[in-house]
């Protein structure tokens, strides 16, 4: 298969548009290309699925932190921690809890 990684992912998604991992992978490629709003949109969609995709929630929070959107990052992390715990993904929940704690008082707590 020729082309960039993103092109490969997009071709595979054309065949299987519901593949969660491919959609997540596309979001990461978009972020790397500087298309962070589109990337964030995909990640948020994956996080709102009937069974939230935990890595997408974690990555969405990281995107938001990098852009100093701390209140939104906190919300994403709280949702991610809850989803991870409900899915038995204790390691992911712990990583997100650590990131949440590291945010401390950064940002405006009134936005939470």
C-alpha positions as CSV (number, residue, x, y, z in Angstrom):
1,X,0.0,0.0,0.0
2,X,1.6,3.2,-1.1
3,X,1.1,6.7,0.3
4,X,1.4,8.3,3.7
5,X,0.3,6.7,6.9
6,X,-2.7,9.1,6.9
7,X,-3.6,8.1,3.4
8,X,-3.5,4.5,4.3
9,X,-5.7,5.0,7.3
10,X,-8.2,7.0,5.2
11,X,-8.3,4.2,2.6
12,X,-8.9,1.6,5.4
13,X,-11.6,3.8,6.9
14,X,-13.3,4.0,3.6
15,X,-13.7,0.2,3.8
16,X,-14.6,0.1,7.5
17,X,-15.8,3.6,8.7
18,X,-16.8,2.2,12.1
19,X,-13.3,1.0,13.0
20,X,-12.6,2.8,16.3
21,X,-8.9,2.2,16.3
22,X,-8.6,3.6,12.7
23,X,-10.6,6.7,13.6
24,X,-8.4,7.2,16.7
25,X,-5.3,6.7,14.5
26,X,-6.6,9.3,12.0
27,X,-7.1,11.8,14.8
28,X,-3.5,11.3,15.9
29,X,-2.3,11.9,12.3
30,X,-4.4,15.0,12.0
31,X,-3.0,16.3,15.3
32,X,0.5,15.7,13.9
33,X,-0.4,17.7,10.8
34,X,-1.6,20.6,12.9
35,X,-5.3,20.0,12.3
36,X,-6.0,19.9,16.0
37,X,-9.6,21.0,16.0
38,X,-10.6,18.2,13.6
39,X,-8.5,15.8,15.6
40,X,-10.2,16.9,18.8
41,X,-13.6,16.5,17.2
42,X,-12.9,12.9,16.3
43,X,-11.5,12.1,19.7
44,X,-14.6,13.7,21.4
45,X,-16.9,11.7,19.2
46,X,-15.1,8.5,20.1
47,X,-15.3,9.4,23.8
48,X,-19.1,9.9,23.5
49,X,-19.8,6.5,22.0
50,X,-22.0,4.0,23.7
51,X,-18.8,2.4,24.9
52,X,-16.4,5.3,25.2
53,X,-13.0,4.7,23.8
54,X,-10.8,5.5,26.8
55,X,-7.6,6.3,24.9
56,X,-9.5,9.0,22.9
57,X,-10.7,10.6,26.1
58,X,-7.2,10.7,27.5
59,X,-5.8,12.1,24.2
60,X,-8.5,14.7,24.0
61,X,-7.6,15.9,27.5
62,X,-3.9,16.1,26.5
63,X,-4.8,18.1,23.4
64,X,-6.8,20.5,25.5
65,X,-4.0,20.9,28.1
66,X,-1.5,21.7,25.3
67,X,-3.9,24.5,24.3
68,X,-4.4,25.8,27.8
69,X,-8.1,24.8,27.8
70,X,-7.7,23.5,31.3
71,X,-11.4,23.5,32.4
72,X,-12.3,21.4,29.4
73,X,-9.3,19.1,29.9
74,X,-10.5,18.5,33.5
75,X,-13.9,17.6,32.3
76,X,-12.5,15.2,29.7
77,X,-10.2,13.6,32.3
78,X,-13.1,13.1,34.7
79,X,-15.2,11.5,32.0
80,X,-12.2,9.4,31.0
81,X,-11.5,8.2,34.5
82,X,-15.1,7.2,35.0
83,X,-15.2,5.4,31.6
84,X,-11.8,3.6,32.3
85,X,-13.0,2.4,35.7
86,X,-16.3,1.2,34.4
87,X,-14.4,-0.8,31.7
88,X,-11.9,-2.2,34.2
89,X,-9.0,-0.2,32.7
90,X,-7.4,0.7,36.0
91,X,-4.0,1.7,34.5
92,X,-5.6,4.2,32.1
93,X,-7.7,5.6,35.0
94,X,-4.6,6.0,37.1
95,X,-2.8,7.8,34.3
96,X,-5.6,10.2,33.7
97,X,-6.0,10.8,37.5
98,X,-2.3,11.7,37.6
99,X,-2.7,14.1,34.8
100,X,-5.8,15.6,36.4
101,X,-3.9,16.0,39.7
102,X,-1.0,17.6,37.9
103,X,-3.3,20.4,36.6
104,X,-3.8,21.5,40.2
105,X,-5.1,25.0,40.4
106,X,-4.1,25.8,36.8
107,X,-6.9,27.6,34.9
108,X,-10.0,29.0,36.3
109,X,-11.8,26.6,38.7
110,X,-15.0,28.5,38.1
111,X,-15.1,27.0,34.7
112,X,-15.3,23.5,36.1
